[in-house]
Structure formats: C-alpha cells, structure tokens
Amino acid sequence: MTNTNEAESALLDEVLPEQDSSISYLEVVRDDYPEPDAYVEDNAIRRFVNLVLFQSAQDNASDIYFELNDRQFKIRYKVDGELFEMAPPPRRLFEPVGEELRCMFGLAENKAKPRTFKQWLRRAEPGIEVVPTGDYSQDHIVDTILKSGGRDFVLNLTRLPTTTGENYHVELLTPTPRELNPSIEELIEYKDSGLILLSSPDGNGKTTTGHQILEHLSRPNNVVVAIERKASYPIGGVSTIRTSPERTDYAETLRAVRFYQPDIVFFDDLSDEQSAKEVLHYAKNGKLAIAAVTAKSAAGSLEYLMALNKDVAGMTDDISGLVSQRLLKVVHGECEGNGCVGCHDSGYSGRIAAYDVIGQNGDLQKYSEALKSGKLKDFAHSLTMSTSMRKLVEDGTTSKAEIDKQFRI
C-alpha cells in the first residue's frame, strides 16, 4: 500500500491517539519478518489497523468486526461475549482499512502493490495457508502468531460480502490458561473408546474445552487427530486438519483420517450427516471420538445427533459421556459489580465456566433411556448444571441476573 497523502494523514491524526508508539508491541513472530519500525513507519492506515488490533488485544477481545452499515464505518470488538463499539472512523477510510486487512492476510488483489503482506512474508514458506470454506463467506487463515503484551495470538479472518461492501471479522485466538474441569478429567481418564459430546450455545467455550481434553489426552501412546473448520492455537502432539463439509475434498479427507488409524479423533463442529457417521464409526470401532455440538444442553446435543443419525438404538450404546457448559460473566471485584472504567461500566470482568458432566452414577443410562423413549426434553437443564450455577451466585462469583440470562439462551 502506498503512503497516504497529507490530507489523509491529517485526518488519521484525529482518530489516532498521541501515544501511537504503543503499536510497536504488536509484532509477527517470524525469523524473516521485518522489525516493527520497518512496517509502522509513516503509513497512517497501517498504524490505524495495528492500533485497533493492539487495543483489542489489550482489552482481552475475542473478535473484531469491521463493518459498513447505513453508510457508517463501524468497528466493534467483543469482550466476554459483549460487543463494544469504538469511536466511528470516517466513512471514507473503510476501503483503505479493508485493503490493509487483505494485505495482512495475503489477499491483496493487486499483486504489484508494494509492501503487501505477501511480500513481507513469502507465501511459499510454511506458516501461511488460505482455506476457502464456502461460496458466500470465506475463512482466510493465517497461522502466523502475533505478539502483544507478552501474549501470543492466532488470527482468523472472515470476509462477508454485503450490499454495502465487504465486511470483515477478525477472530483472536489465544491458548487458555484455564485448567481442565475435575469432573471432565474424571470422565475421560479411563475412556479409551466411545463418543463424548461437548455442547453449548455459540461462544460458550465448547471448542476450548475440546482442546483442553486433547492436551490432556495427548500422550506418547496416543495418536490424536483434530478435524477443524478454522485455525486454532497449536496443540502439542495433535495432528490438526482444516476442512469442512462444504469442501469438495471433505469425504476424501475423512477417508485419509481413517487410514491414518488415530486413537482419538476430535470434530470441532458436528453439523452434517457425514461427520455424524464418522464419529459413530470411530466410537463403534474401539476409538475415542470427541465432537462439539451447538446445543443448549446435553439433552439437546443428543437430539441434534439423533436428527443427523436416525439409528437411535445403535447410537445410545456408543455414547460414553456428555458435557454441557455455559460461560458466565464474573462480577468485577474492583467495583463490586457497580460498573467502572475497568469493566466498561458493565459490572463484570472475565468469564467462568459452569459444567454439566454426565457419565457416572447411572446418569448417562437415564439419558440413553430417555433418548430411546423420546423424553429427552425432561432433561433440558439438569440438576448438576443448576447446582453449579447456584454455587457461583452464592459465593459472589457471578450474579443471579447473569444466570437468568443464560437459562434464557
């Protein structure tokens, strides 16, 4: 991208804070990548995009949205499941910012444009991959790790064509320090076969829990394969494949995984009949299959699996465990939930997981019988989840309002 003209630079000076030098802490971890000063220099658009990424990382954001709505350029970022809007930049910066994002992810249309990401980081080298996952929107995945404030990030970019222009969603992924829940650890400790379903509404951490389980099970005597739609933070000892049912080579990829003969297979999004057949194939053949399902409850995950696979009788014997979870906002201790600058006036800071783990004491058998008899709705929210949430309210970790909100989802 060429340097912006003086008028554009003057305009950007109004939306960039004076302490703009802080973006030098945002750097790409690559041996052949130039020093921060080499790409910050005087390019105002690049500084602006890097500052948005840096500020979002500082605020522990999980997602950033660059959108053009009603002829207004909006940048929003998500923290603890809630969206916050940045001060709107001028409308005419939307296209230059979009072009800069495409350059960062190696997607610049003009191959001759100087100093694109493709020129910075030669695409022939390992570490960069572009994976289309559909005709309407595409995931363009960059494995390069970004550093900010001592933390590492993996970025996913999704481009969404709209009537007003191409919107962008940047997902920031980090390794989670959260330890595996003791009940889940107990569930998987002696499981070497069968199917474990992980369920939650979108954005409630089921994929993260799946990664924690894989880290726990990744041992020298296990061959572990993860089949995922998007890039995730690398897990030691796990072979990760990025694919999706929309890809023409999906069936071929699944066959290759079978021939690889893994001991443990993880699907991060069980959403189609073919994937359902695969996880049940592994469960029936002495392997351990773990699959994430978007559902409100453990019972909901079974209903979803039943919709994908009609063989209820043959399915129930292969299910080894059910894990349902919700992420609950934690009351901000500094303001005691009253709201302050540190918590964006929300009264909360961070989130904690509440789990419903089913696999011991005959509970799983009750679910299997309910599945066969068509009475799964009686298990919409189990006593285990209710008790877990109530304890978090009693000790002041979260609030009753947050619990009520989760049960409405």
C-alpha positions as CSV (number, residue, x, y, z in Angstrom):
1,M,0.0,0.0,0.0
2,T,1.4,3.4,-0.9
3,N,1.7,6.1,1.7
4,T,-1.5,8.1,2.2
5,N,-1.5,11.8,1.1
6,E,-1.1,14.7,3.5
7,A,-4.8,15.3,3.8
8,E,-5.5,11.6,4.7
9,S,-2.6,11.6,7.2
10,A,-4.0,14.7,8.9
11,L,-7.4,13.1,9.1
12,L,-6.0,10.0,10.6
13,D,-4.1,12.0,13.2
14,E,-7.5,12.9,14.5
15,V,-8.6,9.3,15.1
16,L,-5.2,8.0,16.3
17,P,-4.1,8.7,19.9
18,E,-0.9,10.6,20.5
19,Q,0.6,7.5,22.2
20,D,0.6,5.8,18.8
21,S,4.0,4.3,19.5
22,S,2.4,1.6,21.6
23,I,1.6,-0.4,18.5
24,S,5.3,-1.3,18.2
25,Y,4.5,-4.0,20.7
26,L,2.4,-5.8,18.1
27,E,4.8,-7.9,16.1
28,V,4.8,-11.0,14.0
29,V,6.9,-13.9,15.3
30,R,8.8,-14.9,12.3
31,D,12.6,-15.1,11.7
32,D,12.3,-13.4,8.3
33,Y,9.7,-10.7,9.3
34,P,11.0,-7.1,9.4
35,E,11.4,-5.2,12.7
36,P,8.3,-3.3,13.9
37,D,9.7,0.1,12.9
38,A,10.0,-1.2,9.3
39,Y,6.3,-1.5,8.8
40,V,4.9,1.1,11.2
41,E,6.8,4.0,9.7
42,D,4.6,6.7,8.3
43,N,1.8,4.6,6.8
44,A,-1.3,6.0,8.7
45,I,-3.7,3.3,7.6
46,R,-1.4,0.6,8.7
47,R,-0.8,2.3,12.0
48,F,-4.6,2.6,12.5
49,V,-5.2,-1.1,11.8
50,N,-2.4,-2.2,14.0
51,L,-3.7,0.1,16.8
52,V,-7.2,-1.4,16.6
53,L,-5.6,-4.9,16.8
54,F,-3.4,-3.8,19.7
55,Q,-6.2,-2.2,21.7
56,S,-8.5,-5.1,21.2
57,A,-5.8,-7.5,22.4
58,Q,-5.2,-5.2,25.5
59,D,-8.9,-5.4,26.3
60,N,-8.9,-9.2,26.0
61,A,-11.2,-9.1,23.0
62,S,-12.1,-12.3,21.2
63,D,-13.5,-10.8,18.0
64,I,-13.2,-7.6,16.0
65,Y,-15.8,-6.5,13.4
66,F,-15.0,-4.0,10.6
67,E,-18.4,-3.1,9.1
68,L,-20.1,-0.6,6.8
69,N,-23.7,-0.2,7.9
70,D,-26.0,2.6,6.7
71,R,-23.0,4.3,5.1
72,Q,-21.3,4.5,8.5
73,F,-17.9,2.8,9.2
74,K,-18.2,0.9,12.5
75,I,-15.5,-1.1,14.4
76,R,-16.8,-3.3,17.2
77,Y,-15.0,-5.7,19.4
78,K,-16.3,-8.5,21.6
79,V,-15.2,-8.9,25.3
80,D,-16.7,-11.6,27.5
81,G,-19.4,-12.2,24.9
82,E,-20.5,-8.5,24.8
83,L,-19.9,-6.1,21.8
84,F,-18.4,-2.7,22.4
85,E,-18.2,0.0,19.7
86,M,-15.1,2.1,19.1
87,A,-15.3,5.7,18.1
88,P,-16.5,5.6,14.4
89,P,-13.7,6.3,11.9
90,P,-14.5,8.5,8.9
91,R,-16.6,6.6,6.3
92,R,-14.0,7.0,3.5
93,L,-11.4,5.0,5.5
94,F,-13.4,1.8,5.1
95,E,-12.0,0.8,1.8
96,P,-8.3,1.6,2.7
97,V,-8.7,-0.3,6.0
98,G,-10.3,-3.3,4.2
99,E,-7.4,-3.3,1.7
100,E,-4.9,-3.2,4.6
101,L,-6.6,-6.2,6.2
102,R,-6.5,-8.1,2.9
103,C,-2.8,-7.3,2.6
104,M,-2.1,-8.5,6.1
105,F,-3.7,-11.9,5.3
106,G,-2.0,-12.2,1.9
107,L,-5.2,-11.5,0.0
108,A,-4.4,-8.3,-1.9
109,E,-5.9,-8.2,-5.3
110,N,-3.1,-6.0,-6.8
111,K,-0.1,-8.3,-6.7
112,A,2.2,-5.4,-7.8
113,K,1.2,-3.2,-4.8
114,P,4.3,-2.6,-2.7
115,R,4.9,-3.8,0.8
116,T,1.9,-6.2,0.9
117,F,1.9,-9.0,3.5
118,K,2.6,-11.4,0.7
119,Q,5.9,-9.6,0.0
120,W,6.7,-9.2,3.7
121,L,6.2,-12.9,4.4
122,R,6.8,-15.1,1.4
123,R,3.8,-17.4,0.9
124,A,5.9,-20.3,-0.3
125,E,7.2,-20.8,3.2
126,P,5.4,-22.8,5.9
127,G,3.1,-21.0,8.2
128,I,0.6,-19.3,5.8
129,E,-2.5,-21.0,4.4
130,V,-5.6,-19.8,2.7
131,V,-8.6,-22.2,3.1
132,P,-11.9,-21.4,1.3
133,T,-14.9,-22.9,3.2
134,G,-17.9,-21.8,1.3
135,D,-19.2,-19.7,-1.6
136,Y,-20.7,-16.9,0.4
137,S,-18.1,-16.2,3.0
138,Q,-14.5,-17.5,3.3
139,D,-12.2,-18.2,6.1
140,H,-8.7,-17.0,5.2
141,I,-6.5,-18.5,7.9
142,V,-3.1,-17.2,9.0
143,D,-1.0,-19.4,11.2
144,T,1.5,-16.7,11.9
145,I,1.4,-15.8,15.6
146,L,1.1,-12.2,16.7
147,K,2.6,-11.0,19.9
148,S,1.0,-8.3,22.1
149,G,1.8,-7.5,25.7
150,G,3.6,-10.8,26.2
151,R,0.7,-12.9,24.8
152,D,0.5,-14.8,21.5
153,F,-2.4,-14.8,19.1
154,V,-3.6,-16.7,16.1
155,L,-5.8,-14.7,13.8
156,N,-8.7,-15.8,11.6
157,L,-10.2,-13.5,9.0
158,T,-13.7,-14.0,7.6
159,R,-14.8,-11.8,4.7
160,L,-18.6,-11.3,4.3
161,P,-20.0,-9.8,1.1
162,T,-22.9,-7.4,1.8
163,T,-25.0,-4.9,-0.1
164,T,-22.8,-2.1,1.2
165,G,-19.4,-3.7,0.8
166,E,-17.2,-6.5,2.1
167,N,-17.3,-6.7,5.9
168,Y,-14.5,-8.3,7.9
169,H,-14.4,-10.4,11.1
170,V,-11.1,-11.0,12.8
171,E,-11.0,-13.6,15.5
172,L,-8.2,-13.5,18.0
173,L,-7.3,-16.9,19.4
174,T,-5.0,-17.5,22.4
175,P,-4.1,-20.5,24.5
176,T,-6.3,-20.7,27.5
177,P,-4.7,-21.0,31.0
178,R,-7.9,-22.5,32.4
179,E,-7.3,-26.0,33.8
180,L,-9.5,-28.9,32.8
181,N,-12.6,-29.2,35.0
182,P,-12.0,-32.1,37.5
183,S,-15.3,-33.8,36.6
184,I,-14.3,-33.8,32.9
185,E,-10.9,-35.1,33.8
186,E,-12.5,-37.9,35.7
187,L,-14.9,-38.6,32.8
188,I,-12.1,-39.0,30.2
189,E,-9.4,-40.6,32.5
190,Y,-10.5,-44.2,31.8
191,K,-12.3,-43.7,28.5
192,D,-10.4,-45.2,25.5
193,S,-13.4,-45.6,23.3
194,G,-16.9,-44.3,22.6
195,L,-18.3,-40.9,21.8
196,I,-18.1,-37.8,24.1
197,L,-20.4,-34.9,23.1
198,L,-19.5,-31.4,24.1
199,S,-22.3,-28.9,23.8
200,S,-23.0,-25.2,24.4
201,P,-24.6,-22.3,22.6
202,D,-22.1,-20.5,20.3
203,G,-19.4,-18.6,22.1
204,N,-19.6,-20.6,25.3
205,G,-16.3,-22.4,25.1
206,K,-17.1,-25.9,23.9
207,T,-14.2,-25.9,21.4
208,T,-11.8,-24.6,24.1
209,T,-12.9,-27.4,26.3
210,G,-12.3,-29.8,23.5
211,H,-8.7,-28.5,23.1
212,Q,-8.1,-28.9,26.8
213,I,-9.2,-32.5,26.6
214,L,-6.9,-33.1,23.7
215,E,-4.0,-31.6,25.6
216,H,-4.8,-33.9,28.5
217,L,-5.0,-37.0,26.3
218,S,-2.0,-36.2,24.1
219,R,0.4,-38.8,25.3
220,P,3.2,-40.8,23.6
221,N,0.9,-43.9,23.4
222,N,-2.0,-42.0,21.6
223,V,-2.4,-40.9,18.0
224,V,-4.6,-37.8,18.1
225,V,-6.2,-36.1,15.1
226,A,-8.3,-32.9,15.3
227,I,-10.7,-32.0,12.3
228,E,-11.5,-28.3,12.5
229,R,-13.0,-25.6,10.3
230,K,-10.7,-22.8,11.5
231,A,-7.2,-22.2,12.7
232,S,-6.8,-22.8,16.4
233,Y,-3.8,-22.4,18.7
234,P,-1.4,-25.3,18.1
235,I,-1.7,-28.3,20.5
236,G,1.4,-30.3,21.0
237,G,1.1,-33.9,19.9
238,V,-2.1,-33.3,17.9
239,S,-2.3,-33.5,14.1
240,T,-4.8,-30.8,13.1
241,I,-6.6,-30.9,9.7
242,R,-8.5,-27.8,8.5
243,T,-11.5,-28.8,6.4
244,S,-15.3,-28.5,6.3
245,P,-18.3,-30.3,4.8
246,E,-18.5,-27.5,2.1
247,R,-15.2,-28.5,0.6
248,T,-15.2,-30.9,-2.4
249,D,-12.4,-33.0,-0.9
250,Y,-14.1,-33.4,2.5
251,A,-15.0,-37.1,2.0
252,E,-11.5,-37.8,0.8
253,T,-10.0,-36.1,3.8
254,L,-12.2,-38.2,6.2
255,R,-11.1,-41.4,4.4
256,A,-7.5,-40.3,4.8
257,V,-8.0,-39.9,8.6
258,R,-9.4,-43.4,8.8
259,F,-6.4,-44.9,7.0
260,Y,-4.2,-42.9,9.5
261,Q,-5.8,-45.0,12.3
262,P,-5.9,-42.5,15.1
263,D,-6.7,-43.5,18.7
264,I,-8.6,-40.2,19.3
265,V,-10.5,-38.0,16.9
266,F,-11.9,-34.5,17.6
267,F,-14.5,-32.8,15.5
268,D,-14.9,-29.1,16.4
269,D,-18.2,-28.7,14.6
270,L,-20.6,-31.7,14.3
271,S,-23.0,-30.2,11.8
272,D,-23.7,-32.7,9.0
273,E,-24.7,-36.3,8.4
274,Q,-21.4,-37.4,7.1
275,S,-19.5,-36.1,10.2
276,A,-22.0,-37.8,12.4
277,K,-21.5,-41.1,10.7
278,E,-17.7,-40.7,11.1
279,V,-17.7,-40.0,14.9
280,L,-20.1,-43.0,15.4
281,H,-17.8,-45.2,13.2
282,Y,-14.8,-44.4,15.5
283,A,-16.9,-44.9,18.6
284,K,-18.2,-48.3,17.4
285,N,-14.7,-49.5,16.4
286,G,-12.9,-49.0,19.7
287,K,-11.7,-45.5,19.2
288,L,-12.4,-42.4,21.3
289,A,-14.4,-39.7,19.3
290,I,-15.0,-36.2,20.8
291,A,-17.3,-33.9,19.0
292,A,-18.5,-30.3,19.7
293,V,-22.2,-29.6,19.0
294,T,-24.0,-26.3,19.2
295,A,-26.9,-27.0,21.5
296,K,-28.4,-25.5,24.7
297,S,-28.0,-28.6,26.8
298,A,-26.6,-32.2,27.0
299,A,-30.1,-33.4,26.0
300,G,-30.1,-31.0,23.1
301,S,-26.8,-32.4,21.8
302,L,-28.4,-35.9,21.8
303,E,-31.4,-34.6,19.9
304,Y,-29.2,-33.0,17.4
305,L,-27.2,-36.2,16.9
306,M,-30.4,-38.1,16.5
307,A,-31.5,-35.7,13.8
308,L,-28.3,-36.4,11.9
309,N,-28.4,-40.2,12.5
310,K,-31.8,-42.0,12.7
311,D,-30.4,-45.2,14.2
312,V,-31.2,-44.4,17.9
313,A,-30.9,-47.9,19.2
314,G,-27.5,-48.4,17.6
315,M,-26.3,-44.9,18.8
316,T,-27.0,-45.0,22.5
317,D,-24.6,-47.8,23.3
318,D,-21.7,-45.9,21.8
319,I,-22.1,-42.7,23.8
320,S,-19.5,-42.5,26.7
321,G,-20.2,-39.1,28.1
322,L,-22.0,-35.8,27.7
323,V,-20.6,-32.4,28.7
324,S,-22.7,-29.2,28.5
325,Q,-21.4,-25.9,29.6
326,R,-22.1,-22.1,29.8
327,L,-19.7,-19.3,30.2
328,L,-20.9,-16.9,33.0
329,K,-19.6,-13.4,33.5
330,V,-17.6,-12.8,36.6
331,V,-18.5,-9.9,38.9
332,H,-15.8,-7.2,38.7
333,G,-14.1,-7.2,42.1
334,E,-12.8,-3.6,41.9
335,C,-16.2,-2.1,41.6
336,E,-18.2,-4.9,43.2
337,G,-20.4,-5.1,40.1
338,N,-21.4,-1.5,40.1
339,G,-19.6,-0.7,36.9
340,C,-16.4,1.3,36.3
341,V,-13.9,2.2,33.6
342,G,-12.0,-1.0,34.1
343,C,-15.1,-3.2,33.2
344,H,-16.6,-0.8,30.6
345,D,-19.3,0.0,33.1
346,S,-20.7,-3.5,32.7
347,G,-20.0,-4.6,36.3
348,Y,-18.3,-7.8,35.0
349,S,-14.8,-8.7,34.1
350,G,-13.9,-12.1,32.7
351,R,-15.9,-15.3,32.5
352,I,-16.1,-18.6,34.3
353,A,-17.5,-21.9,33.0
354,A,-20.3,-23.9,34.6
355,Y,-20.5,-27.5,33.6
356,D,-22.9,-30.4,33.4
357,V,-20.9,-33.6,33.1
358,I,-22.8,-36.8,32.6
359,G,-21.1,-40.1,32.5
360,Q,-21.1,-41.6,36.0
361,N,-23.6,-42.8,38.6
362,G,-26.1,-44.1,36.1
363,D,-26.9,-40.6,34.8
364,L,-25.8,-41.5,31.3
365,Q,-28.1,-44.5,31.3
366,K,-31.0,-42.3,32.1
367,Y,-30.3,-40.1,29.2
368,S,-30.0,-43.1,26.9
369,E,-33.3,-44.4,28.0
370,A,-34.9,-41.0,27.6
371,L,-33.4,-40.8,24.1
372,K,-35.0,-44.2,23.1
373,S,-38.4,-43.3,24.6
374,G,-38.5,-39.7,23.2
375,K,-38.5,-38.0,26.6
376,L,-35.2,-36.0,26.3
377,K,-37.0,-32.7,26.9
378,D,-37.4,-33.7,30.5
379,F,-33.6,-33.2,30.8
380,A,-33.4,-29.7,29.3
381,H,-31.4,-28.4,32.3
382,S,-30.1,-31.0,34.7
383,L,-29.7,-30.6,38.4
384,T,-26.0,-30.7,38.0
385,M,-25.9,-27.5,36.0
386,S,-28.4,-25.7,38.2
387,T,-26.3,-26.6,41.3
388,S,-23.1,-25.5,39.7
389,M,-24.6,-22.1,38.7
390,R,-26.2,-21.6,42.1
391,K,-22.9,-22.0,43.9
392,L,-21.3,-19.4,41.7
393,V,-24.1,-16.9,42.8
394,E,-23.8,-17.8,46.4
395,D,-20.1,-17.1,46.6
396,G,-20.4,-13.9,44.7
397,T,-18.6,-15.0,41.6
398,T,-21.5,-14.2,39.3
399,S,-25.0,-12.7,39.6
400,K,-28.5,-14.1,39.5
401,A,-29.2,-11.8,36.6
402,E,-26.4,-13.5,34.6
403,I,-27.8,-16.9,35.5
404,D,-31.3,-15.9,34.4
405,K,-29.8,-14.6,31.1
406,Q,-28.0,-17.9,30.4
407,F,-31.1,-20.0,31.0
408,R,-33.0,-17.8,28.5
409,I,-30.4,-18.6,25.8
